[in-house]
Amino acid sequence: MTTDHLVLALAAPDKAEREVAEDALAQLGPAALPALMEHVRDAASPVGPEALLAVLRRSGAPVFQPVLDTLLGAAPGRATWRALRVFTGLGAAALADYTDALTHEDPAVRRAAVLAIRECGADGLAVAEHVLPLLGDPDAEVRSTAVRSLSTWGTAVVPLLQAVRHAGPGAARAGALEALAEIGGEDVLSARDMAALERLVRIKLPEDLPSPVVCCFLSWIAVSTGDQSGVMDLLGLSAPHPVPFAAGVLAADLDSHAGLDENPLDQYRRVFVTPELAGWTLVVGSWCDPSSAEREAEVLEACVRLSARYGQAQAYSHSAQHDGSAVLVSEQGTVVRRFAYIPGEDTRHLELGAPLPYEQRRRTALALPSLAAGHLLTEEDEDEWEWELLELAPGLSAELSLDPRSIDASTLARGTGVLALTEYGRRLSSPPGALRL
């Protein structure tokens, strides 16, 4: 069997055949490298990067330079991704080479070296100081990758970053500030650094414009008023910090992933309160989710109070991954409608009130019978109506108030958005997370 046939066998359906091919290629060592590199370059190869890496890690051959050469010569598109994955996956054995590559003339190699060191985890932490200069790299993507990578090491690199803030190099100071904010927020930032962040915000605010509110897990409350301070007061929000619109959206997106970690309450510590947008104020963050097990009663009560003062208040949640959608509509202090569709074993419809005209029109458009209160999915309409329910929040909000995803620079805006702490934030402390300005 030729070397190329052995490489192709790494993609064989039979596990035993794959293992035999991997063993044979590993024993070939340097002799197998040309064939392996051909498959790293070939976007159409059926052999995945992980299978190629399994051989490269075992071969005992000097693989770093061939892989680097392949990365530098890869064609655009998927081939580049394959080469990048193999380059960054060589592991701790290649740490010295990765460290040398941090100063490579090609920014794509510098960025890949940072990613590779990050993938080495605790082993990579040992060379983290060599990544620090790239916080001031002339290439924006390299700088951003350095910030994110250092942030993943958490508090272990805080002293290194604080030293950069104090003594330079000067070009790396801004990146060090962003990484510190990402790791620990106010808890690891000096008063001087907090002031620097606030100055940067003030510089950017005069030219700030609204942008689409897009999050993986998007929850928000819409209130028919421009009284931002009144809305915050009624909701018990505190410590507002003015932020550019896009930075507020990003903070809400980052926070929405916090509930996937050890403490599910972390996602509720902070919200983004928008400026007035076409007559509405939006409060954005997981804290606003009307279907959250921890928050559903409080969100309902908050919307009742808001609508009693301002006429209309609505709460929504929507998953970009089609994990569910929920709506709550209140008017003049009364809940008009609440409905949630969360597919899976823990489905909870939380239904209150009669179906809204919007729901009935969508049923008509799909040639489905009208809804009655308490109607759940039936076999006849399950598939079509299920997909409609997954988009219920953005669809209904577009009719009754604002679909946050459709907000853009043309949306009439007045005032400045703020990040504010909820009761969870006051109790658990302000969340980490950089304002990526």
C-alpha positions in Angstrom: 0.0 0.0 0.0 1.4 3.4 -1.0 1.8 6.2 1.5 -1.0 8.1 -0.1 -3.3 5.1 0.2 -2.4 4.9 3.9 -3.3 8.6 4.4 -6.6 8.0 2.6 -7.3 5.0 4.9 -7.3 7.5 7.8 -10.9 8.3 6.6 -12.0 4.7 6.2 -15.4 3.7 7.7 -13.8 0.8 9.6 -12.1 1.8 12.8 -9.6 -1.0 12.7 -8.5 0.0 9.2 -8.0 3.6 10.4 -5.9 2.5 13.3 -3.7 0.3 11.1 -3.1 3.2 8.7 -2.3 5.6 11.6 0.2 3.1 13.1 1.9 2.6 9.7 2.2 6.3 8.9 3.6 7.0 12.4 6.3 4.4 11.8 7.2 5.9 8.5 8.1 9.2 10.2 9.6 11.8 7.9 8.9 9.7 4.8 5.2 10.2 5.3 5.3 14.0 5.7 5.0 14.9 1.9 1.8 12.9 1.6 0.4 14.2 4.8 1.1 17.8 3.8 -0.7 17.2 0.5 -3.8 16.3 2.4 -3.4 19.3 4.7 -3.4 21.5 1.6 -6.2 19.7 -0.2 -9.6 21.3 0.7 -11.3 18.3 -1.0 -9.5 15.6 1.0 -11.8 13.3 2.9 -9.2 13.0 5.6 -10.0 15.5 8.4 -7.4 17.7 10.2 -7.8 15.7 13.5 -6.8 12.4 11.7 -3.8 14.1 10.2 -2.8 15.6 13.5 -3.0 12.2 15.2 -0.3 10.9 12.9 1.8 14.0 13.0 1.9 14.0 16.8 3.1 10.4 16.8 5.6 10.5 14.0 8.6 11.7 15.9 9.6 13.6 12.9 10.4 17.4 12.8 6.9 18.4 11.6 6.7 22.0 12.6 8.5 23.5 9.6 6.6 21.4 7.0 3.3 22.4 8.6 4.4 26.1 8.7 5.4 26.0 5.1 2.0 24.5 4.3 0.2 27.2 6.2 2.1 29.9 4.3 1.3 28.3 1.0 -2.3 27.3 1.5 -4.9 28.4 -1.0 -7.7 30.7 0.2 -10.8 29.3 1.7 -11.2 26.0 3.4 -7.7 24.9 2.7 -6.4 27.8 4.9 -8.7 26.6 7.7 -7.3 23.1 7.4 -3.7 24.3 7.5 -4.5 26.6 10.5 -6.1 23.7 12.4 -3.2 21.4 11.9 -0.7 24.2 12.7 -2.4 25.1 16.0 -2.9 21.5 17.0 0.6 20.2 17.3 0.5 20.6 21.1 2.9 21.4 23.9 5.8 19.6 22.1 5.9 22.5 19.6 5.8 25.3 22.2 9.3 26.5 21.5 8.5 26.7 17.8 5.3 28.5 18.5 7.1 31.0 20.7 9.6 31.7 17.9 6.7 32.1 15.4 5.3 35.0 17.5 7.8 37.3 15.8 7.3 35.9 12.2 7.0 38.6 9.5 3.6 37.2 8.3 0.7 38.4 10.6 -1.2 35.2 9.7 1.6 33.2 11.3 1.8 35.4 14.4 -1.9 35.1 14.9 -1.8 31.3 14.4 1.1 31.0 16.9 -1.0 32.9 19.5 -3.9 30.5 18.9 -1.7 27.5 19.1 -0.2 28.6 22.4 -3.7 29.2 23.8 -4.7 25.7 22.8 -1.8 24.4 24.9 -3.7 25.5 28.1 -1.6 25.4 31.2 1.5 24.6 29.2 0.9 27.6 27.1 0.6 29.7 30.2 4.3 29.1 30.9 5.2 31.2 27.8 2.3 33.8 28.1 4.8 36.6 28.7 6.0 36.2 25.1 2.4 36.9 23.9 2.3 40.3 25.6 4.1 42.3 22.9 1.4 41.2 20.4 -1.1 43.2 22.4 0.4 46.1 20.4 0.9 44.3 17.1 0.4 46.5 14.0 -2.1 44.0 12.7 -5.6 44.4 14.2 -6.5 40.7 14.0 -3.3 39.7 15.8 -3.9 42.2 18.5 -7.5 41.0 19.0 -6.4 37.3 19.1 -3.7 38.2 21.7 -6.3 39.9 23.9 -8.7 37.0 23.7 -6.0 34.4 24.2 -4.5 36.1 27.3 -8.0 36.5 28.7 -8.6 32.7 28.6 -5.8 32.3 31.1 -7.7 34.4 33.6 -6.3 35.7 36.8 -3.0 33.9 36.3 -1.9 36.5 33.8 -3.3 39.6 35.7 0.1 40.5 37.2 1.7 40.3 33.7 -1.0 42.6 32.2 -0.8 45.0 35.1 2.9 45.3 34.6 2.3 46.2 30.9 -0.1 48.9 32.0 2.5 50.2 34.4 5.7 49.9 32.4 4.8 49.2 28.8 5.6 48.5 26.1 3.5 51.5 25.2 1.9 50.0 22.1 0.6 47.0 24.2 -1.0 49.1 27.0 -4.4 49.4 25.3 -4.6 45.7 24.7 -3.6 44.9 28.2 -6.4 47.2 29.5 -8.9 45.3 27.4 -7.6 41.9 28.5 -7.8 43.0 32.2 -11.3 44.2 31.7 -12.2 40.9 30.1 -10.7 38.8 32.9 -11.9 40.6 36.0 -13.6 43.9 35.2 -13.5 46.5 37.9 -12.0 44.0 40.4 -8.6 44.0 38.6 -8.6 47.5 37.1 -6.9 50.3 38.9 -8.7 53.6 39.4 -6.4 55.1 36.7 -7.4 52.3 34.3 -11.1 52.8 35.0 -10.7 56.4 34.3 -8.9 55.6 31.0 -11.8 53.4 29.9 -14.3 56.1 30.8 -12.3 58.7 28.8 -12.3 56.4 25.8 -16.0 55.9 26.0 -16.6 59.7 26.2 -14.5 60.2 23.1 -16.6 57.7 21.1 -20.1 58.6 22.4 -20.6 61.8 20.3 -20.5 59.9 17.1 -22.2 56.8 18.3 -25.1 55.3 16.3 -27.5 52.4 17.0 -26.6 49.0 15.5 -28.4 45.6 15.3 -28.9 43.9 18.7 -27.8 40.4 17.9 -27.0 37.8 20.6 -26.9 34.0 20.6 -29.4 34.1 23.5 -31.3 37.4 23.1 -33.7 38.6 25.9 -35.1 42.1 26.2 -37.8 44.3 27.7 -39.3 47.0 25.5 -41.0 50.0 27.2 -43.0 52.6 25.3 -41.0 55.6 26.6 -37.8 57.6 26.3 -37.6 57.9 30.1 -34.4 55.8 30.5 -33.7 56.9 34.1 -37.4 56.3 35.1 -37.3 52.8 33.6 -34.0 52.0 35.5 -35.4 53.4 38.7 -38.6 51.3 38.5 -36.6 48.2 37.7 -34.1 48.8 40.5 -31.1 49.0 38.2 -28.0 50.9 39.5 -24.5 52.0 38.7 -25.1 53.0 35.1 -22.0 53.4 32.9 -22.5 55.1 29.5 -21.3 52.9 26.7 -21.3 53.0 22.9 -24.3 51.1 21.5 -22.3 48.2 20.0 -20.3 47.7 23.2 -23.5 47.4 25.2 -24.8 44.8 22.8 -21.6 42.8 23.0 -21.7 42.9 26.8 -25.2 41.6 26.7 -24.2 38.8 24.4 -21.2 37.8 26.5 -23.3 37.9 29.7 -25.9 35.6 28.1 -23.3 32.9 27.8 -22.3 33.2 31.5 -25.3 31.0 32.5 -23.6 28.1 30.7 -20.8 28.1 33.3 -20.8 27.0 37.0 -23.1 29.7 38.4 -26.3 30.1 36.3 -27.0 33.4 38.1 -24.0 35.1 36.5 -25.9 35.8 33.4 -28.3 38.1 35.3 -25.8 40.5 36.8 -25.9 43.3 34.2 -28.2 44.7 31.4 -27.8 47.1 28.6 -30.3 49.9 28.6 -30.6 51.6 25.2 -31.2 55.2 24.5 -34.6 56.1 23.3 -35.2 54.3 19.9 -38.2 55.4 17.9 -40.1 56.1 21.1 -39.0 52.9 22.9 -36.4 52.1 25.5 -35.0 48.5 25.4 -33.5 46.7 28.4 -31.3 43.9 27.0 -29.9 40.9 28.9 -30.8 37.5 30.2 -32.3 39.1 33.3 -35.2 40.1 31.0 -36.1 36.6 29.9 -39.9 36.0 30.6 -39.4 32.2 30.4 -36.4 31.9 32.7 -37.2 29.6 35.6 -35.4 32.0 38.0 -36.9 35.2 36.6 -40.3 34.5 35.1 -42.4 35.8 38.0 -40.2 38.9 38.5 -40.2 39.7 34.7 -44.0 39.5 34.6 -44.4 41.7 37.7 -41.8 44.2 36.2 -43.7 44.5 32.9 -47.0 45.0 34.8 -45.5 47.9 36.7 -43.8 49.4 33.7 -47.0 49.2 31.6 -49.0 50.8 34.5 -46.6 53.8 34.3 -45.8 54.0 30.6 -48.7 52.2 28.9 -46.9 49.4 27.2 -44.2 47.0 28.3 -43.2 43.7 26.6 -40.6 41.1 27.4 -39.1 38.7 24.9 -36.5 35.9 24.5 -35.2 34.4 21.3 -32.5 31.8 20.6 -30.4 32.1 17.5 -29.9 28.3 17.8 -33.7 27.7 17.8 -33.7 26.6 21.4 -36.9 28.5 22.1 -38.8 31.7 22.0 -41.0 33.6 24.5 -43.2 36.7 24.6 -45.0 38.6 27.3 -47.2 41.6 26.4 -48.6 43.9 29.1 -50.7 47.1 28.6 -51.9 49.6 31.2 -50.8 47.4 34.1 -52.4 44.1 32.8 -50.8 41.1 31.2 -52.5 40.7 27.8 -50.5 37.7 26.6 -47.6 35.4 27.7 -46.5 32.4 25.8 -43.3 30.4 25.6 -42.2 27.6 23.3 -39.2 25.8 24.6 -38.8 22.5 22.6 -37.5 19.4 24.4 -38.3 17.5 27.5 -38.6 20.6 29.7 -41.2 22.4 27.5 -43.1 25.0 29.5 -45.7 27.1 27.6 -46.4 29.5 30.5 -49.5 30.5 28.7 -51.6 33.5 29.8 -54.3 35.4 27.9 -55.8 34.8 24.5 -53.9 34.4 21.3 -53.0 37.8 19.7 -54.1 39.0 16.3 -50.5 38.5 15.1 -50.6 34.8 16.0 -53.9 34.3 14.3 -52.7 36.0 11.1 -49.6 33.8 11.0 -51.9 30.8 11.4 -54.0 32.0 8.5 -50.9 32.6 6.3 -49.9 29.0 6.9 -53.4 27.7 6.2 -53.8 26.5 9.8 -57.0 26.8 11.9 -57.4 29.6 14.3 -55.9 29.3 17.8 -57.9 29.1 21.0 -56.5 29.9 24.4 -54.7 26.9 25.8 -54.0 25.5 22.3 -50.9 23.4 22.1 -49.2 21.8 19.2 -51.1 19.0 17.4 -49.9 16.4 14.9 -51.7 18.3 12.1 -49.9 21.6 12.5 -46.8 20.6 14.6 -44.0 21.0 12.1 -45.2 24.3 10.5 -46.3 26.0 13.6 -43.3 24.8 15.6 -41.0 26.8 13.3 -43.3 29.8 13.5 -43.2 29.7 17.3 -39.4 29.6 17.3 -39.5 33.0 15.6 -42.5 34.4 17.6 -40.5 36.9 19.6 -38.8 38.8 16.8 -42.0 38.6 14.6 -44.3 39.9 17.3 -41.9 42.6 18.5 -41.6 43.9 15.0 -45.3 44.5 15.0 -45.8 45.8 18.5 -42.6 47.6 19.2 -39.1 47.0 17.7 -37.4 43.9 16.5 -33.9 44.5 18.0 -32.2 42.8 15.1 -33.6 45.4 12.7 -32.2 48.4 14.6 -29.5 50.3 12.6 -28.0 53.7 12.1 -31.2 55.0 10.6 -33.2 54.2 13.7 -34.3 57.5 15.4 -32.3 57.6 18.6 -32.1 60.1 21.5 -29.7 59.8 24.5 -26.9 57.4 25.4 -27.0 53.7 26.2 -25.8 52.5 29.6 -24.7 49.2 31.2 -26.4 48.9 34.6 -26.2 46.4 37.5 -29.2 44.4 38.5 -29.8 43.1 42.1 -27.7 40.1 41.1 -24.8 42.3 40.1 -24.9 44.2 43.3 -24.8 41.0 45.3 -22.4 39.0 43.1 -20.2 42.0 42.0 -19.9 43.6 38.6 -19.3 41.0 35.9 -16.0 40.8 34.0 -16.0 41.5 30.3 -14.3 44.1 28.2 -16.0 47.0 26.5 -14.6 46.2 23.1 -14.6 49.8 21.8 
